[in-house]
Amino acid sequence: MKYLCLIYQDAAVIQNLPKAELEKFRGEYLSFTDGIRQSGHHVGNHGLEPARTATVVRVRDGKIATTDGPF
């Protein structure tokens, strides 16, 4: 059985973090990823496109609606 772990962080928040907080955030992420690798459970990791490039798909009352962007 495989699971997906999606880690999302608002890019604007990351860009505005003080350097010390950004380094702490990165360190915690790397530590988490290293732990998964060492346990043998890591399959892969890939970055996603920024939210501004997203298309949202919704189904309401049986009708499909798409919206470009993170709305």
PDB file of N, CA, C, O and CB in Angstrom:
ATOM      1  N   MET A   1       0.847  -1.169   0.000  1.00  0.00           N
ATOM      2  CA  MET A   1       0.000   0.000   0.000  1.00  0.00           C
ATOM      3  C   MET A   1       0.895   1.235   0.000  1.00  0.00           C
ATOM      4  O   MET A   1       1.908   1.274   0.698  1.00  0.00           O
ATOM      5  CB  MET A   1      -0.965  -0.004   1.219  1.00  0.00           C
ATOM      6  N   LYS A   2       0.521   2.235  -0.777  1.00  0.00           N
ATOM      7  CA  LYS A   2       1.282   3.481  -0.839  1.00  0.00           C
ATOM      8  C   LYS A   2       0.397   4.633  -0.403  1.00  0.00           C
ATOM      9  O   LYS A   2      -0.818   4.608  -0.597  1.00  0.00           O
ATOM     10  CB  LYS A   2       1.835   3.728  -2.263  1.00  0.00           C
ATOM     11  N   TYR A   3       1.013   5.631   0.183  1.00  0.00           N
ATOM     12  CA  TYR A   3       0.310   6.826   0.625  1.00  0.00           C
ATOM     13  C   TYR A   3       0.989   8.046   0.031  1.00  0.00           C
ATOM     14  O   TYR A   3       2.180   8.020  -0.279  1.00  0.00           O
ATOM     15  CB  TYR A   3       0.270   6.914   2.170  1.00  0.00           C
ATOM     16  N   LEU A   4       0.229   9.100  -0.122  1.00  0.00           N
ATOM     17  CA  LEU A   4       0.747  10.376  -0.589  1.00  0.00           C
ATOM     18  C   LEU A   4       0.770  11.335   0.584  1.00  0.00           C
ATOM     19  O   LEU A   4      -0.224  11.496   1.291  1.00  0.00           O
ATOM     20  CB  LEU A   4      -0.104  10.942  -1.762  1.00  0.00           C
ATOM     21  N   CYS A   5       1.893  11.957   0.777  1.00  0.00           N
ATOM     22  CA  CYS A   5       2.022  13.005   1.794  1.00  0.00           C
ATOM     23  C   CYS A   5       2.266  14.306   1.043  1.00  0.00           C
ATOM     24  O   CYS A   5       3.339  14.509   0.476  1.00  0.00           O
ATOM     25  CB  CYS A   5       3.192  12.695   2.828  1.00  0.00           C
ATOM     26  N   LEU A   6       1.286  15.171   1.040  1.00  0.00           N
ATOM     27  CA  LEU A   6       1.387  16.445   0.333  1.00  0.00           C
ATOM     28  C   LEU A   6       1.655  17.545   1.345  1.00  0.00           C
ATOM     29  O   LEU A   6       0.865  17.769   2.261  1.00  0.00           O
ATOM     30  CB  LEU A   6       0.094  16.744  -0.481  1.00  0.00           C
ATOM     31  N   ILE A   7       2.773  18.223   1.170  1.00  0.00           N
ATOM     32  CA  ILE A   7       3.141  19.325   2.058  1.00  0.00           C
ATOM     33  C   ILE A   7       2.951  20.609   1.271  1.00  0.00           C
ATOM     34  O   ILE A   7       3.617  20.830   0.259  1.00  0.00           O
ATOM     35  CB  ILE A   7       4.622  19.186   2.592  1.00  0.00           C
ATOM     36  N   TYR A   8       2.044  21.452   1.737  1.00  0.00           N
ATOM     37  CA  TYR A   8       1.759  22.699   1.042  1.00  0.00           C
ATOM     38  C   TYR A   8       2.129  23.869   1.932  1.00  0.00           C
ATOM     39  O   TYR A   8       1.827  23.888   3.126  1.00  0.00           O
ATOM     40  CB  TYR A   8       0.278  22.777   0.629  1.00  0.00           C
ATOM     41  N   GLN A   9       2.774  24.825   1.338  1.00  0.00           N
ATOM     42  CA  GLN A   9       3.097  26.063   2.046  1.00  0.00           C
ATOM     43  C   GLN A   9       2.904  27.208   1.073  1.00  0.00           C
ATOM     44  O   GLN A   9       3.360  27.139  -0.068  1.00  0.00           O
ATOM     45  CB  GLN A   9       4.561  26.044   2.620  1.00  0.00           C
ATOM     46  N   ASP A  10       2.239  28.247   1.508  1.00  0.00           N
ATOM     47  CA  ASP A  10       2.021  29.425   0.677  1.00  0.00           C
ATOM     48  C   ASP A  10       3.376  30.047   0.327  1.00  0.00           C
ATOM     49  O   ASP A  10       4.144  30.412   1.217  1.00  0.00           O
ATOM     50  CB  ASP A  10       1.105  30.459   1.403  1.00  0.00           C
ATOM     51  N   ALA A  11       3.661  30.164  -0.962  1.00  0.00           N
ATOM     52  CA  ALA A  11       4.956  30.683  -1.416  1.00  0.00           C
ATOM     53  C   ALA A  11       5.222  32.086  -0.885  1.00  0.00           C
ATOM     54  O   ALA A  11       6.365  32.423  -0.576  1.00  0.00           O
ATOM     55  CB  ALA A  11       5.015  30.691  -2.939  1.00  0.00           C
ATOM     56  N   ALA A  12       4.183  32.904  -0.776  1.00  0.00           N
ATOM     57  CA  ALA A  12       4.368  34.267  -0.267  1.00  0.00           C
ATOM     58  C   ALA A  12       4.830  34.254   1.188  1.00  0.00           C
ATOM     59  O   ALA A  12       5.629  35.096   1.600  1.00  0.00           O
ATOM     60  CB  ALA A  12       3.064  35.069  -0.394  1.00  0.00           C
ATOM     61  N   VAL A  13       4.327  33.299   1.957  1.00  0.00           N
ATOM     62  CA  VAL A  13       4.733  33.191   3.364  1.00  0.00           C
ATOM     63  C   VAL A  13       6.206  32.796   3.436  1.00  0.00           C
ATOM     64  O   VAL A  13       6.975  33.385   4.197  1.00  0.00           O
ATOM     65  CB  VAL A  13       3.848  32.152   4.126  1.00  0.00           C
ATOM     66  N   ILE A  14       6.594  31.804   2.647  1.00  0.00           N
ATOM     67  CA  ILE A  14       7.982  31.345   2.637  1.00  0.00           C
ATOM     68  C   ILE A  14       8.927  32.467   2.221  1.00  0.00           C
ATOM     69  O   ILE A  14       9.979  32.653   2.832  1.00  0.00           O
ATOM     70  CB  ILE A  14       8.142  30.147   1.695  1.00  0.00           C
ATOM     71  N   GLN A  15       8.559  33.207   1.197  1.00  0.00           N
ATOM     72  CA  GLN A  15       9.417  34.284   0.690  1.00  0.00           C
ATOM     73  C   GLN A  15       9.612  35.394   1.714  1.00  0.00           C
ATOM     74  O   GLN A  15      10.616  36.106   1.676  1.00  0.00           O
ATOM     75  CB  GLN A  15       8.828  34.864  -0.583  1.00  0.00           C
ATOM     76  N   ASN A  16       8.659  35.546   2.627  1.00  0.00           N
ATOM     77  CA  ASN A  16       8.742  36.632   3.598  1.00  0.00           C
ATOM     78  C   ASN A  16       9.251  36.202   4.970  1.00  0.00           C
ATOM     79  O   ASN A  16       9.293  37.012   5.896  1.00  0.00           O
ATOM     80  CB  ASN A  16       7.403  37.259   3.750  1.00  0.00           C
ATOM     81  N   LEU A  17       9.638  34.938   5.106  1.00  0.00           N
ATOM     82  CA  LEU A  17      10.170  34.486   6.392  1.00  0.00           C
ATOM     83  C   LEU A  17      11.557  35.073   6.630  1.00  0.00           C
ATOM     84  O   LEU A  17      12.352  35.191   5.698  1.00  0.00           O
ATOM     85  CB  LEU A  17      10.226  32.947   6.446  1.00  0.00           C
ATOM     86  N   PRO A  18      11.846  35.439   7.871  1.00  0.00           N
ATOM     87  CA  PRO A  18      13.216  35.828   8.195  1.00  0.00           C
ATOM     88  C   PRO A  18      14.149  34.646   7.921  1.00  0.00           C
ATOM     89  O   PRO A  18      13.725  33.493   7.994  1.00  0.00           O
ATOM     90  CB  PRO A  18      13.329  36.292   9.682  1.00  0.00           C
ATOM     91  N   LYS A  19      15.390  34.924   7.614  1.00  0.00           N
ATOM     92  CA  LYS A  19      16.346  33.890   7.225  1.00  0.00           C
ATOM     93  C   LYS A  19      16.432  32.764   8.246  1.00  0.00           C
ATOM     94  O   LYS A  19      16.476  31.594   7.866  1.00  0.00           O
ATOM     95  CB  LYS A  19      17.713  34.501   7.027  1.00  0.00           C
ATOM     96  N   ALA A  20      16.456  33.090   9.526  1.00  0.00           N
ATOM     97  CA  ALA A  20      16.573  32.064  10.568  1.00  0.00           C
ATOM     98  C   ALA A  20      15.367  31.125  10.552  1.00  0.00           C
ATOM     99  O   ALA A  20      15.528  29.914  10.697  1.00  0.00           O
ATOM    100  CB  ALA A  20      16.712  32.719  11.954  1.00  0.00           C
ATOM    101  N   GLU A  21      14.159  31.673  10.377  1.00  0.00           N
ATOM    102  CA  GLU A  21      12.955  30.842  10.334  1.00  0.00           C
ATOM    103  C   GLU A  21      12.923  29.985   9.070  1.00  0.00           C
ATOM    104  O   GLU A  21      12.495  28.832   9.110  1.00  0.00           O
ATOM    105  CB  GLU A  21      11.698  31.719  10.407  1.00  0.00           C
ATOM    106  N   LEU A  22      13.374  30.545   7.958  1.00  0.00           N
ATOM    107  CA  LEU A  22      13.422  29.799   6.707  1.00  0.00           C
ATOM    108  C   LEU A  22      14.377  28.615   6.832  1.00  0.00           C
ATOM    109  O   LEU A  22      14.057  27.510   6.391  1.00  0.00           O
ATOM    110  CB  LEU A  22      13.851  30.714   5.548  1.00  0.00           C
ATOM    111  N   GLU A  23      15.530  28.836   7.421  1.00  0.00           N
ATOM    112  CA  GLU A  23      16.490  27.754   7.616  1.00  0.00           C
ATOM    113  C   GLU A  23      15.935  26.680   8.550  1.00  0.00           C
ATOM    114  O   GLU A  23      16.170  25.491   8.332  1.00  0.00           O
ATOM    115  CB  GLU A  23      17.802  28.306   8.173  1.00  0.00           C
ATOM    116  N   LYS A  24      15.205  27.084   9.585  1.00  0.00           N
ATOM    117  CA  LYS A  24      14.581  26.122  10.505  1.00  0.00           C
ATOM    118  C   LYS A  24      13.548  25.289   9.748  1.00  0.00           C
ATOM    119  O   LYS A  24      13.512  24.068   9.895  1.00  0.00           O
ATOM    120  CB  LYS A  24      13.914  26.856  11.713  1.00  0.00           C
ATOM    121  N   PHE A  25      12.711  25.939   8.941  1.00  0.00           N
ATOM    122  CA  PHE A  25      11.692  25.262   8.142  1.00  0.00           C
ATOM    123  C   PHE A  25      12.337  24.247   7.197  1.00  0.00           C
ATOM    124  O   PHE A  25      11.893  23.102   7.115  1.00  0.00           O
ATOM    125  CB  PHE A  25      10.864  26.288   7.341  1.00  0.00           C
ATOM    126  N   ARG A  26      13.360  24.660   6.501  1.00  0.00           N
ATOM    127  CA  ARG A  26      14.059  23.766   5.572  1.00  0.00           C
ATOM    128  C   ARG A  26      14.704  22.595   6.305  1.00  0.00           C
ATOM    129  O   ARG A  26      14.656  21.457   5.839  1.00  0.00           O
ATOM    130  CB  ARG A  26      15.124  24.538   4.788  1.00  0.00           C
ATOM    131  N   GLY A  27      15.301  22.882   7.447  1.00  0.00           N
ATOM    132  CA  GLY A  27      15.930  21.828   8.238  1.00  0.00           C
ATOM    133  C   GLY A  27      14.928  20.784   8.692  1.00  0.00           C
ATOM    134  O   GLY A  27      15.212  19.587   8.642  1.00  0.00           O
ATOM    135  N   GLU A  28      13.747  21.228   9.139  1.00  0.00           N
ATOM    136  CA  GLU A  28      12.708  20.296   9.575  1.00  0.00           C
ATOM    137  C   GLU A  28      12.208  19.459   8.397  1.00  0.00           C
ATOM    138  O   GLU A  28      11.976  18.259   8.539  1.00  0.00           O
ATOM    139  CB  GLU A  28      11.535  21.058  10.224  1.00  0.00           C
ATOM    140  N   TYR A  29      12.046  20.087   7.245  1.00  0.00           N
ATOM    141  CA  TYR A  29      11.610  19.357   6.052  1.00  0.00           C
ATOM    142  C   TYR A  29      12.645  18.303   5.667  1.00  0.00           C
ATOM    143  O   TYR A  29      12.297  17.150   5.411  1.00  0.00           O
ATOM    144  CB  TYR A  29      11.373  20.331   4.873  1.00  0.00           C
ATOM    145  N   LEU A  30      13.913  18.697   5.629  1.00  0.00           N
ATOM    146  CA  LEU A  30      14.974  17.755   5.258  1.00  0.00           C
ATOM    147  C   LEU A  30      15.081  16.609   6.260  1.00  0.00           C
ATOM    148  O   LEU A  30      15.322  15.466   5.874  1.00  0.00           O
ATOM    149  CB  LEU A  30      16.317  18.482   5.154  1.00  0.00           C
ATOM    150  N   SER A  31      14.905  16.907   7.529  1.00  0.00           N
ATOM    151  CA  SER A  31      14.946  15.877   8.567  1.00  0.00           C
ATOM    152  C   SER A  31      13.806  14.874   8.364  1.00  0.00           C
ATOM    153  O   SER A  31      14.009  13.663   8.460  1.00  0.00           O
ATOM    154  CB  SER A  31      14.857  16.519   9.975  1.00  0.00           C
ATOM    155  N   PHE A  32      12.613  15.389   8.083  1.00  0.00           N
ATOM    156  CA  PHE A  32      11.453  14.533   7.830  1.00  0.00           C
ATOM    157  C   PHE A  32      11.716  13.631   6.618  1.00  0.00           C
ATOM    158  O   PHE A  32      11.489  12.422   6.680  1.00  0.00           O
ATOM    159  CB  PHE A  32      10.179  15.393   7.600  1.00  0.00           C
ATOM    160  N   THR A  33      12.189  14.215   5.530  1.00  0.00           N
ATOM    161  CA  THR A  33      12.452  13.461   4.309  1.00  0.00           C
ATOM    162  C   THR A  33      13.550  12.427   4.523  1.00  0.00           C
ATOM    163  O   THR A  33      13.436  11.297   4.049  1.00  0.00           O
ATOM    164  CB  THR A  33      12.837  14.405   3.177  1.00  0.00           C
ATOM    165  N   ASP A  34      14.608  12.800   5.228  1.00  0.00           N
ATOM    166  CA  ASP A  34      15.688  11.847   5.516  1.00  0.00           C
ATOM    167  C   ASP A  34      15.177  10.664   6.328  1.00  0.00           C
ATOM    168  O   ASP A  34      15.597   9.530   6.100  1.00  0.00           O
ATOM    169  CB  ASP A  34      16.830  12.542   6.269  1.00  0.00           C
ATOM    170  N   GLY A  35      14.276  10.917   7.273  1.00  0.00           N
ATOM    171  CA  GLY A  35      13.707   9.844   8.085  1.00  0.00           C
ATOM    172  C   GLY A  35      12.929   8.847   7.246  1.00  0.00           C
ATOM    173  O   GLY A  35      13.018   7.638   7.461  1.00  0.00           O
ATOM    174  N   ILE A  36      12.159   9.363   6.279  1.00  0.00           N
ATOM    175  CA  ILE A  36      11.397   8.475   5.392  1.00  0.00           C
ATOM    176  C   ILE A  36      12.349   7.661   4.525  1.00  0.00           C
ATOM    177  O   ILE A  36      12.144   6.464   4.324  1.00  0.00           O
ATOM    178  CB  ILE A  36      10.420   9.288   4.502  1.00  0.00           C
ATOM    179  N   ARG A  37      13.382   8.306   4.016  1.00  0.00           N
ATOM    180  CA  ARG A  37      14.354   7.578   3.183  1.00  0.00           C
ATOM    181  C   ARG A  37      15.036   6.472   3.988  1.00  0.00           C
ATOM    182  O   ARG A  37      15.151   5.339   3.521  1.00  0.00           O
ATOM    183  CB  ARG A  37      15.415   8.550   2.612  1.00  0.00           C
ATOM    184  N   GLN A  38      15.481   6.804   5.186  1.00  0.00           N
ATOM    185  CA  GLN A  38      16.198   5.832   6.012  1.00  0.00           C
ATOM    186  C   GLN A  38      15.314   4.658   6.406  1.00  0.00           C
ATOM    187  O   GLN A  38      15.807   3.549   6.607  1.00  0.00           O
ATOM    188  CB  GLN A  38      16.742   6.504   7.259  1.00  0.00           C
ATOM    189  N   SER A  39      14.011   4.896   6.518  1.00  0.00           N
ATOM    190  CA  SER A  39      13.090   3.814   6.881  1.00  0.00           C
ATOM    191  C   SER A  39      12.784   2.898   5.701  1.00  0.00           C
ATOM    192  O   SER A  39      12.220   1.817   5.873  1.00  0.00           O
ATOM    193  CB  SER A  39      11.795   4.392   7.427  1.00  0.00           C
ATOM    194  N   GLY A  40      13.160   3.340   4.496  1.00  0.00           N
ATOM    195  CA  GLY A  40      12.896   2.548   3.300  1.00  0.00           C
ATOM    196  C   GLY A  40      11.522   2.786   2.698  1.00  0.00           C
ATOM    197  O   GLY A  40      11.124   2.081   1.770  1.00  0.00           O
ATOM    198  N   HIS A  41      10.792   3.769   3.210  1.00  0.00           N
ATOM    199  CA  HIS A  41       9.437   4.032   2.731  1.00  0.00           C
ATOM    200  C   HIS A  41       9.356   5.139   1.679  1.00  0.00           C
ATOM    201  O   HIS A  41       8.288   5.367   1.111  1.00  0.00           O
ATOM    202  CB  HIS A  41       8.565   4.391   3.888  1.00  0.00           C
ATOM    203  N   HIS A  42      10.433   5.806   1.422  1.00  0.00           N
ATOM    204  CA  HIS A  42      10.424   6.916   0.466  1.00  0.00           C
ATOM    205  C   HIS A  42      10.367   6.380  -0.956  1.00  0.00           C
ATOM    206  O   HIS A  42      11.203   5.562  -1.341  1.00  0.00           O
ATOM    207  CB  HIS A  42      11.670   7.812   0.652  1.00  0.00           C
ATOM    208  N   VAL A  43       9.408   6.822  -1.732  1.00  0.00           N
ATOM    209  CA  VAL A  43       9.274   6.408  -3.125  1.00  0.00           C
ATOM    210  C   VAL A  43       9.793   7.514  -4.035  1.00  0.00           C
ATOM    211  O   VAL A  43      10.491   7.236  -5.011  1.00  0.00           O
ATOM    212  CB  VAL A  43       7.799   6.067  -3.464  1.00  0.00           C
ATOM    213  N   GLY A  44       9.464   8.746  -3.730  1.00  0.00           N
ATOM    214  CA  GLY A  44       9.927   9.857  -4.546  1.00  0.00           C
ATOM    215  C   GLY A  44       9.332  11.162  -4.054  1.00  0.00           C
ATOM    216  O   GLY A  44       8.379  11.180  -3.275  1.00  0.00           O
ATOM    217  N   ASN A  45       9.904  12.235  -4.517  1.00  0.00           N
ATOM    218  CA  ASN A  45       9.342  13.545  -4.204  1.00  0.00           C
ATOM    219  C   ASN A  45       9.565  14.474  -5.390  1.00  0.00           C
ATOM    220  O   ASN A  45      10.621  14.469  -6.022  1.00  0.00           O
ATOM    221  CB  ASN A  45       9.977  14.134  -2.911  1.00  0.00           C
ATOM    222  N   HIS A  46       8.562  15.252  -5.663  1.00  0.00           N
ATOM    223  CA  HIS A  46       8.595  16.169  -6.791  1.00  0.00           C
ATOM    224  C   HIS A  46       7.831  17.433  -6.414  1.00  0.00           C
ATOM    225  O   HIS A  46       6.799  17.371  -5.747  1.00  0.00           O
ATOM    226  CB  HIS A  46       7.995  15.512  -8.069  1.00  0.00           C
ATOM    227  N   GLY A  47       8.343  18.564  -6.843  1.00  0.00           N
ATOM    228  CA  GLY A  47       7.658  19.822  -6.598  1.00  0.00           C
ATOM    229  C   GLY A  47       6.482  19.998  -7.533  1.00  0.00           C
ATOM    230  O   GLY A  47       6.507  19.521  -8.667  1.00  0.00           O
ATOM    231  N   LEU A  48       5.465  20.672  -7.070  1.00  0.00           N
ATOM    232  CA  LEU A  48       4.310  20.994  -7.888  1.00  0.00           C
ATOM    233  C   LEU A  48       4.449  22.406  -8.445  1.00  0.00           C
ATOM    234  O   LEU A  48       5.261  23.198  -7.969  1.00  0.00           O
ATOM    235  CB  LEU A  48       3.009  20.854  -7.074  1.00  0.00           C
ATOM    236  N   GLU A  49       3.657  22.700  -9.441  1.00  0.00           N
ATOM    237  CA  GLU A  49       3.633  24.051  -9.979  1.00  0.00           C
ATOM    238  C   GLU A  49       3.027  24.987  -8.935  1.00  0.00           C
ATOM    239  O   GLU A  49       2.280  24.539  -8.064  1.00  0.00           O
ATOM    240  CB  GLU A  49       2.833  24.108 -11.313  1.00  0.00           C
ATOM    241  N   PRO A  50       3.340  26.288  -9.013  1.00  0.00           N
ATOM    242  CA  PRO A  50       2.753  27.239  -8.064  1.00  0.00           C
ATOM    243  C   PRO A  50       1.223  27.263  -8.160  1.00  0.00           C
ATOM    244  O   PRO A  50       0.658  26.969  -9.214  1.00  0.00           O
ATOM    245  CB  PRO A  50       3.314  28.646  -8.312  1.00  0.00           C
ATOM    246  N   ALA A  51       0.568  27.610  -7.066  1.00  0.00           N
ATOM    247  CA  ALA A  51      -0.897  27.637  -7.019  1.00  0.00           C
ATOM    248  C   ALA A  51      -1.489  28.552  -8.086  1.00  0.00           C
ATOM    249  O   ALA A  51      -2.603  28.313  -8.554  1.00  0.00           O
ATOM    250  CB  ALA A  51      -1.367  28.084  -5.644  1.00  0.00           C
ATOM    251  N   ARG A  52      -0.766  29.587  -8.472  1.00  0.00           N
ATOM    252  CA  ARG A  52      -1.304  30.525  -9.467  1.00  0.00           C
ATOM    253  C   ARG A  52      -1.523  29.861 -10.823  1.00  0.00           C
ATOM    254  O   ARG A  52      -2.218  30.418 -11.673  1.00  0.00           O
ATOM    255  CB  ARG A  52      -0.364  31.715  -9.627  1.00  0.00           C
ATOM    256  N   THR A  53      -0.945  28.686 -11.040  1.00  0.00           N
ATOM    257  CA  THR A  53      -1.113  27.985 -12.314  1.00  0.00           C
ATOM    258  C   THR A  53      -2.216  26.923 -12.251  1.00  0.00           C
ATOM    259  O   THR A  53      -2.445  26.203 -13.222  1.00  0.00           O
ATOM    260  CB  THR A  53       0.203  27.335 -12.725  1.00  0.00           C
ATOM    261  N   ALA A  54      -2.892  26.833 -11.114  1.00  0.00           N
ATOM    262  CA  ALA A  54      -3.858  25.759 -10.891  1.00  0.00           C
ATOM    263  C   ALA A  54      -5.158  25.961 -11.652  1.00  0.00           C
ATOM    264  O   ALA A  54      -5.538  27.081 -11.995  1.00  0.00           O
ATOM    265  CB  ALA A  54      -4.153  25.636  -9.425  1.00  0.00           C
ATOM    266  N   THR A  55      -5.823  24.849 -11.902  1.00  0.00           N
ATOM    267  CA  THR A  55      -7.198  24.849 -12.376  1.00  0.00           C
ATOM    268  C   THR A  55      -8.001  24.076 -11.341  1.00  0.00           C
ATOM    269  O   THR A  55      -7.696  22.921 -11.046  1.00  0.00           O
ATOM    270  CB  THR A  55      -7.332  24.217 -13.824  1.00  0.00           C
ATOM    271  N   VAL A  56      -9.022  24.713 -10.795  1.00  0.00           N
ATOM    272  CA  VAL A  56      -9.871  24.087  -9.789  1.00  0.00           C
ATOM    273  C   VAL A  56     -11.045  23.425 -10.497  1.00  0.00           C
ATOM    274  O   VAL A  56     -11.703  24.042 -11.335  1.00  0.00           O
ATOM    275  CB  VAL A  56     -10.366  25.128  -8.733  1.00  0.00           C
ATOM    276  N   VAL A  57     -11.306  22.162 -10.156  1.00  0.00           N
ATOM    277  CA  VAL A  57     -12.437  21.432 -10.726  1.00  0.00           C
ATOM    278  C   VAL A  57     -13.420  21.151  -9.603  1.00  0.00           C
ATOM    279  O   VAL A  57     -13.065  20.559  -8.583  1.00  0.00           O
ATOM    280  CB  VAL A  57     -11.976  20.103 -11.426  1.00  0.00           C
ATOM    281  N   ARG A  58     -14.672  21.585  -9.803  1.00  0.00           N
ATOM    282  CA  ARG A  58     -15.720  21.368  -8.797  1.00  0.00           C
ATOM    283  C   ARG A  58     -16.915  20.693  -9.460  1.00  0.00           C
ATOM    284  O   ARG A  58     -17.205  20.923 -10.635  1.00  0.00           O
ATOM    285  CB  ARG A  58     -16.148  22.715  -8.128  1.00  0.00           C
ATOM    286  N   VAL A  59     -17.603  19.858  -8.687  1.00  0.00           N
ATOM    287  CA  VAL A  59     -18.845  19.265  -9.151  1.00  0.00           C
ATOM    288  C   VAL A  59     -19.935  19.720  -8.195  1.00  0.00           C
ATOM    289  O   VAL A  59     -19.886  19.439  -6.998  1.00  0.00           O
ATOM    290  CB  VAL A  59     -18.755  17.697  -9.225  1.00  0.00           C
ATOM    291  N   ARG A  60     -20.925  20.431  -8.742  1.00  0.00           N
ATOM    292  CA  ARG A  60     -22.059  20.904  -7.936  1.00  0.00           C
ATOM    293  C   ARG A  60     -23.341  20.572  -8.676  1.00  0.00           C
ATOM    294  O   ARG A  60     -23.499  20.884  -9.856  1.00  0.00           O
ATOM    295  CB  ARG A  60     -21.961  22.443  -7.652  1.00  0.00           C
ATOM    296  N   ASP A  61     -24.239  19.943  -7.969  1.00  0.00           N
ATOM    297  CA  ASP A  61     -25.523  19.547  -8.567  1.00  0.00           C
ATOM    298  C   ASP A  61     -25.318  18.764  -9.856  1.00  0.00           C
ATOM    299  O   ASP A  61     -26.082  18.913 -10.810  1.00  0.00           O
ATOM    300  CB  ASP A  61     -26.388  20.780  -8.842  1.00  0.00           C
ATOM    301  N   GLY A  62     -24.275  17.925  -9.881  1.00  0.00           N
ATOM    302  CA  GLY A  62     -24.008  17.082 -11.033  1.00  0.00           C
ATOM    303  C   GLY A  62     -23.351  17.793 -12.199  1.00  0.00           C
ATOM    304  O   GLY A  62     -23.122  17.178 -13.240  1.00  0.00           O
ATOM    305  N   LYS A  63     -23.043  19.070 -12.054  1.00  0.00           N
ATOM    306  CA  LYS A  63     -22.402  19.838 -13.131  1.00  0.00           C
ATOM    307  C   LYS A  63     -20.948  20.102 -12.785  1.00  0.00           C
ATOM    308  O   LYS A  63     -20.624  20.453 -11.650  1.00  0.00           O
ATOM    309  CB  LYS A  63     -23.144  21.172 -13.377  1.00  0.00           C
ATOM    310  N   ILE A  64     -20.071  19.932 -13.770  1.00  0.00           N
ATOM    311  CA  ILE A  64     -18.641  20.161 -13.589  1.00  0.00           C
ATOM    312  C   ILE A  64     -18.335  21.599 -13.959  1.00  0.00           C
ATOM    313  O   ILE A  64     -18.751  22.086 -15.010  1.00  0.00           O
ATOM    314  CB  ILE A  64     -17.794  19.173 -14.444  1.00  0.00           C
ATOM    315  N   ALA A  65     -17.600  22.277 -13.080  1.00  0.00           N
ATOM    316  CA  ALA A  65     -17.154  23.656 -13.338  1.00  0.00           C
ATOM    317  C   ALA A  65     -15.658  23.740 -13.113  1.00  0.00           C
ATOM    318  O   ALA A  65     -15.145  23.196 -12.136  1.00  0.00           O
ATOM    319  CB  ALA A  65     -17.903  24.677 -12.425  1.00  0.00           C
ATOM    320  N   THR A  66     -14.952  24.418 -14.008  1.00  0.00           N
ATOM    321  CA  THR A  66     -13.522  24.626 -13.829  1.00  0.00           C
ATOM    322  C   THR A  66     -13.247  26.117 -13.708  1.00  0.00           C
ATOM    323  O   THR A  66     -13.915  26.942 -14.332  1.00  0.00           O
ATOM    324  CB  THR A  66     -12.719  24.010 -15.000  1.00  0.00           C
ATOM    325  N   THR A  67     -12.263  26.441 -12.906  1.00  0.00           N
ATOM    326  CA  THR A  67     -11.853  27.828 -12.708  1.00  0.00           C
ATOM    327  C   THR A  67     -10.334  27.863 -12.761  1.00  0.00           C
ATOM    328  O   THR A  67      -9.668  27.104 -12.057  1.00  0.00           O
ATOM    329  CB  THR A  67     -12.394  28.411 -11.348  1.00  0.00           C
ATOM    330  N   ASP A  68      -9.787  28.737 -13.592  1.00  0.00           N
ATOM    331  CA  ASP A  68      -8.332  28.890 -13.636  1.00  0.00           C
ATOM    332  C   ASP A  68      -7.877  29.717 -12.452  1.00  0.00           C
ATOM    333  O   ASP A  68      -8.505  30.713 -12.095  1.00  0.00           O
ATOM    334  CB  ASP A  68      -7.879  29.546 -14.961  1.00  0.00           C
ATOM    335  N   GLY A  69      -6.780  29.295 -11.849  1.00  0.00           N
ATOM    336  CA  GLY A  69      -6.205  30.030 -10.726  1.00  0.00           C
ATOM    337  C   GLY A  69      -6.671  29.476  -9.402  1.00  0.00           C
ATOM    338  O   GLY A  69      -7.573  28.640  -9.358  1.00  0.00           O
ATOM    339  N   PRO A  70      -6.073  29.928  -8.332  1.00  0.00           N
ATOM    340  CA  PRO A  70      -6.364  29.411  -6.988  1.00  0.00           C
ATOM    341  C   PRO A  70      -7.547  30.125  -6.341  1.00  0.00           C
ATOM    342  O   PRO A  70      -7.390  30.753  -5.294  1.00  0.00           O
ATOM    343  CB  PRO A  70      -5.137  29.547  -6.098  1.00  0.00           C
ATOM    344  N   PHE A  71      -8.707  30.037  -6.941  1.00  0.00           N
ATOM    345  CA  PHE A  71      -9.871  30.763  -6.425  1.00  0.00           C
ATOM    346  C   PHE A  71     -10.770  29.855  -5.611  1.00  0.00           C
ATOM    347  O   PHE A  71     -11.798  30.299  -5.100  1.00  0.00           O
ATOM    348  CB  PHE A  71     -10.664  31.384  -7.568  1.00  0.00           C
TER     349      PHE A  71
END
